[in-house]
């Protein structure tokens, strides 16, 4: 493999420090990067934007999306990110498979399609907000655009996240959506999803679990329930969900998403191994409360019949018709 030259190494060092992609303007550098991309040493992320392959492959999809958006914003300062890209910037939970390609608002009259490294949506460009240094559609517009075409699980995650990051009530978010005067069927869908929204859900997986419970007619759980720690009663553990069974006993339910083991913010300075060990010690103490513990993974939520069988096995009742 060709070794990266000193100048190119310096360029990549700087872009990686800035969490963005390299946009070469020098023709000789462009030719060098094109050769290195063929050999696999660098990755052509989109036309005109590059990253060191070993670095790019180490990034999670959300990190890749942010790197790409930061680079595209410099290349195209007038662009306004929309749909899932804007949702990601606002801090809403977005499924990994919906993070790329980056989404850009191109105005109501322009045609939709992929060009210049992003998918362009023919949606109106409202007054853009600047969030984390990126131009994005306002949150109500973003929420409406995302929910209109999303599955119920994704839609509920967006709605839960919007309440959580804004601290607005369902009613105020609904009023903001109505003020956009969206298409009637879009407004109806968004407002219906908002009736089920709860900002206490802290991840896509937790929202997706509630979406499945709602769609399949099971009794809703309590969220973020605190219990005194058996070995330290002055402190508490918080369970993601607690279901009540037919006989009145309760089931502690933990939703396992991979993010809490890889997201640096959620790790809080701990290693993944330390976090896994802490989770095992936590569950060992929870068993002392005398309640069964049901664990549901994000992977299982993408195969809903598996979760339905688990809910039935734990004797979770259906809601009254």
C-alpha positions in Angstrom: 0.0 0.0 0.0 1.2 3.5 -0.7 2.3 5.5 2.3 0.5 8.7 2.9 2.8 11.7 2.3 3.6 14.1 5.1 1.4 16.8 3.7 -1.6 14.5 3.3 -1.0 13.1 6.8 -1.2 16.6 8.2 -4.4 17.3 6.3 -6.0 14.1 7.6 -4.8 14.8 11.2 -6.5 18.1 11.1 -9.8 16.9 9.6 -10.0 14.0 12.1 -9.3 16.5 14.9 -12.2 18.6 13.6 -14.4 15.5 13.1 -15.0 16.2 9.4 -13.9 15.0 6.0 -11.1 16.2 3.8 -12.1 18.4 0.9 -9.1 18.9 -1.4 -9.1 21.9 -3.7 -5.6 21.4 -5.1 -5.7 19.3 -8.3 -2.5 17.4 -7.5 -3.9 16.4 -4.1 -7.1 15.3 -5.7 -5.2 13.0 -8.1 -3.2 11.6 -5.2 -6.3 10.9 -3.2 -8.0 9.3 -6.2 -5.1 6.9 -6.6 -5.1 6.1 -2.8 -8.8 5.5 -2.9 -8.3 2.8 -5.6 -5.7 1.1 -3.4 -8.1 1.3 -0.4 -5.8 3.5 1.8 -8.3 6.3 1.8 -12.1 6.3 1.4 -14.0 8.5 -1.0 -17.0 9.2 1.3 -18.8 11.1 -1.5 -17.6 13.0 -4.5 -14.8 15.4 -3.4 -14.7 14.3 0.2 -12.2 11.8 1.7 -11.2 10.1 4.9 -8.5 7.8 6.0 -10.0 4.3 5.6 -8.9 2.9 8.9 -10.3 6.0 10.6 -13.6 6.1 8.7 -14.3 2.4 9.3 -13.8 3.0 13.1 -16.7 5.4 13.2 -20.3 4.6 14.1 -23.0 5.6 11.5 -24.0 8.6 13.5 -20.4 9.8 13.7 -20.0 9.3 10.0 -23.1 11.3 9.3 -21.9 14.2 11.5 -18.4 14.1 9.8 -20.1 14.3 6.4 -22.6 17.0 7.3 -19.8 19.2 8.7 -17.8 18.8 5.5 -20.8 19.4 3.2 -21.8 22.5 5.2 -18.4 24.0 4.5 -18.6 23.1 0.8 -22.2 24.2 0.5 -22.9 26.9 3.1 -26.5 27.5 2.0 -27.6 23.9 2.4 -30.2 23.1 5.1 -30.2 19.6 6.5 -33.6 18.0 6.9 -35.4 14.8 7.8 -33.3 12.3 9.7 -30.1 14.4 9.3 -31.8 17.3 11.1 -33.3 14.9 13.7 -29.8 13.6 14.4 -28.4 17.1 14.9 -31.3 17.9 17.3 -30.4 14.8 19.3 -33.5 12.7 18.4 -33.0 8.9 18.3 -32.5 7.9 14.7 -32.0 4.2 13.5 -28.5 3.6 12.2 -29.9 2.5 8.8 -31.6 5.8 8.3 -28.6 8.1 9.1 -27.1 7.9 5.6 -27.2 9.3 3.0 -27.4 12.8 4.4 -30.7 14.6 3.8 -30.9 18.1 2.4 -33.9 20.4 1.9 -33.9 21.9 -1.6 -37.2 23.8 -1.7 -40.7 22.8 -2.6 -40.3 23.1 -6.4 -37.0 21.3 -6.9 -37.1 17.6 -7.6 -36.0 15.0 -5.0 -32.9 12.8 -5.7 -29.3 12.1 -4.8 -26.8 14.6 -6.0 -23.6 16.2 -4.8 -23.2 13.7 -1.9 -26.7 14.0 -0.3 -30.3 13.1 -0.9 -32.3 16.2 -1.7 -35.9 16.4 -0.5 -38.4 18.7 -2.2 -39.7 20.2 1.0 -40.1 23.9 1.9 -37.1 25.6 3.3 -38.3 27.3 6.4 -36.2 29.7 8.5 -33.2 27.5 9.2 -32.0 26.9 12.8 -28.3 26.6 13.5 -27.7 23.7 15.8 -24.2 22.4 16.6 -22.9 24.6 13.9 -25.1 23.1 11.2 -28.1 24.6 9.4 -31.2 22.5 9.9 -34.9 22.7 9.4 -36.8 23.9 12.5 -37.7 21.1 15.0 -41.5 21.0 14.2 -40.7 20.7 10.5 -38.1 18.1 11.1 -40.5 16.1 13.3 -43.3 16.3 10.7 -41.0 15.3 7.8 -39.5 12.3 9.7 -42.8 10.9 11.1 -44.7 11.2 7.9 -42.8 8.4 6.2 -41.5 6.4 9.2 -42.6 3.1 10.8 -44.5 3.5 14.0 -41.4 2.4 16.0 -39.2 5.1 14.4 -42.0 7.7 14.5 -42.6 7.2 18.2 -38.8 7.4 18.9 -38.8 10.8 17.1 -41.8 12.1 19.1 -40.4 10.8 22.4 -37.0 12.4 21.6 -38.6 15.7 20.7 -40.3 15.9 24.0 -37.2 14.9 25.8 -34.8 17.4 24.2 -37.2 20.4 24.2 -39.2 19.7 27.5 -42.3 20.8 25.6 -45.6 19.2 26.2 -47.4 17.0 23.7 -49.9 19.8 23.3 -47.4 22.5 22.5 -45.6 20.2 20.0 -48.9 19.5 18.4 -49.7 23.2 18.1 -46.3 23.8 16.5 -46.9 21.0 13.9 -50.4 22.4 13.1 -48.8 25.9 12.6 -46.8 24.4 9.7 -50.1 23.7 7.9 -48.8 20.4 6.6 -50.7 18.0 4.3 -53.8 16.8 6.1 -52.7 13.1 6.2 -49.2 14.1 7.4 -50.7 16.2 10.2 -53.0 13.4 11.2 -50.2 10.9 11.4 -47.9 13.2 13.4 -50.7 14.2 15.9 -51.7 10.5 16.3 -48.1 9.5 17.1 -47.8 12.4 19.6 -50.7 11.1 21.6 -48.5 8.1 22.5 -45.3 10.1 23.0 -43.5 10.0 26.4 -40.2 11.8 26.9 -39.1 9.4 29.6 -38.1 6.9 26.9 -34.3 7.4 26.5 -33.4 5.5 23.4 -34.7 4.3 20.1 -35.0 0.8 21.5 -37.1 1.9 24.5 -39.5 3.7 22.1 -39.6 0.8 19.7 -40.5 -1.5 22.6 -43.5 0.7 23.5 -44.5 1.0 19.9 -44.7 -2.8 19.7 -46.6 -3.0 23.0 -49.1 -0.5 21.7 -49.5 -2.1 18.2 -49.9 -5.6 19.6 -52.4 -4.5 22.3 -50.4 -5.3 25.5 -50.9 -3.4 28.7 -48.5 -0.4 28.8 -45.6 -0.5 31.3 -44.5 2.1 33.8 -41.4 3.9 32.7 -38.1 4.7 34.5 -39.2 3.1 37.8 -36.9 3.6 40.7 -36.2 0.9 43.3 -34.0 1.1 46.4 -30.7 -0.7 46.0 -30.9 -3.9 48.1 -27.3 -3.5 49.2 -27.4 0.3 49.6 -31.0 1.4 50.5 -30.0 5.1 50.4 -29.5 4.9 46.7 -31.7 3.7 43.9 -31.7 1.7 40.7 -33.9 2.8 37.8 -35.5 0.2 35.6 -36.3 1.1 32.0 -39.8 -0.4 32.3 -42.0 -2.3 34.7 -44.9 -4.4 33.5 -47.7 -5.7 35.7 -48.7 -9.3 35.1 -52.2 -10.8 35.2 -51.7 -11.9 38.8 -50.6 -8.4 39.9 -46.9 -9.2 40.3 -44.4 -7.0 38.4 -41.7 -7.7 35.8 -38.6 -5.5 35.6 -37.9 -4.9 31.9 -34.5 -3.8 30.6 -34.1 -2.7 27.0 -30.6 -3.5 25.8 -29.3 -1.2 23.1 -25.7 -1.4 21.9 -25.3 2.4 22.2 -24.9 2.5 25.9 -21.8 0.3 25.5 -20.2 2.3 22.7 -21.4 5.9 23.1 -18.8 7.9 24.9 -21.3 10.3 26.4 -23.3 7.3 27.8 -20.2 5.5 29.0 -19.2 8.5 31.1 -15.5 7.7 31.0 -15.9 4.0 31.6 -14.7 1.3 29.2 -17.1 -1.0 27.5 -15.8 -3.9 29.6 -16.3 -1.9 32.8 -19.9 -0.9 31.7 -20.8 -4.5 31.0 -19.4 -5.6 34.4 -21.3 -2.8 36.1 -24.5 -3.9 34.3 -24.0 -7.5 35.6 -23.6 -6.3 39.2 -26.6 -4.1 38.9 -28.8 -7.0 37.6 -27.5 -9.3 40.3 -28.8 -6.8 42.9 -32.1 -6.4 41.0 -32.8 -10.1 41.4 -32.9 -9.5 45.2 -36.1 -7.5 44.7 -37.9 -10.8 44.0 -39.2 -9.8 40.5 -38.3 -11.5 37.3 -36.2 -9.6 34.8 -37.1 -9.5 31.2 -34.4 -8.3 28.8 -35.2 -7.2 25.3 -32.5 -6.3 22.7 -32.6 -3.9 19.9 -32.0 -6.8 17.5 -35.1 -8.6 18.9 -37.2 -5.5 18.3 -36.5 -5.8 14.6 -38.1 -9.3 14.8 -41.3 -8.4 16.7 -42.7 -11.9 16.9 -39.8 -12.9 19.1 -40.7 -10.1 21.5 -44.4 -10.9 21.4 -43.6 -14.5 22.4 -41.5 -13.2 25.3 -44.3 -10.9 26.5 -46.7 -13.8 26.4 -44.2 -16.1 28.3 -43.9 -13.5 31.0 -47.8 -13.3 31.2 -48.1 -9.7 30.3 -51.8 -9.0 29.7 -53.5 -7.5 26.7 -55.3 -4.2 27.1 -59.1 -4.3 27.5 -60.8 -3.7 24.1 
